[in-house]
Amino acid sequence: MTETLLQIASRYAAAHADGKGLASTPFAGISIIRETAPSALQFAISKPLVALVLQGAKRVAVGATSFDLGAGDSLVISSDVPTVSQITRATAAVPYLSLVVELDPIVIEGLVVEMGAAPYVPSQPLRVEPAERDVSDAALRLLRLIDRPSSASILQSQVLRELHYWLLAGRHGGAIRALGMADSHAQRIGRAVAIIRADYAKPLRVDRLAKAAGMSHSAFHLHFRSITSLTPLQFQKQLRLIEARRTMLADGASIATASHRVGYESVTQFTREYCRLFGMPPGRDMREAKRRVESAA
């Protein structure tokens, strides 16, 4: 019997998921999320991606707008925006499973040129729609290549390109298209975002970011906020705080070590801003996280 997308993803994730429920695949930008219980709130500034929910349920919010996703739904995040998410339905017997594919702007740009003019929706960075059959079929063929490395080396890029094509041709196409429009505001701000992501622990130089985007300071601030919903400084601050939290959770780093590692000179300022974003000071947050882990064991 031919395995379905759910069966292949479930089998692979059960064997390869790490302690955080992330199962990386041999293909760059492709991963499977597996959770065996409802989660606490999860904060992130995600790169543009599509997530196909295969089992269980999740809630994702951007600002005051929230979406509930279940099996058969697809989520597209088409720009670098801060999200708050939570797994709402998952058990050890029926875990939450989703396939996550980071969107490739270079592939999208080539497809947009070939597909020709079509409308796009620059004001909707997060969308939820039922997953389309063509997208799921391409995702299934991509995962099947994991067990066929000699074939994967030849076919991987073709199947991934086809997956992007069906996304552009389908319900999410309007939201994704701006990523592939040459010299669009989304592309230009994306260059600045890449710099902040790479150098988030260093002092923010807006002149460098505006130059990378090819914009004046005023235009840069305007378009950066319209695309990411944050100012450049707020974007950097959230990246720092999210990375510091990850460091404390994953590596057991102290509050002082984590805060200095991400660029804070003052632990007091770090604690104040951490509490503002996560709703509690870092020490209490770590104790709560430890309690959740122990109660789930």
Protein Blocks (a to p, Z undefined) as FASTA:
>chain_A
ZZdfklmmmmmmmmmpcfkopacdfbehiacdddfbdcddddddddddddddfbdcdddd
ehjbccdddehiacddfbdcddddddfbdcfklccddddddddfklmmmmmmmnopaddd
fklmbccddddfklmmmmmmmmmmmmmmmlmmmmmmmmmmmmmmmmmmmmmlmmmmmmmg
ghiaklmmmmmmmmmmmmmmpccdfklmmmmnopafklmmmmmmmmnopafklmmmmmmm
mmmmmmmmmnopafklmmmmnopablklmmmmmmmmnopafklmmmmmmmmmmmmZZ
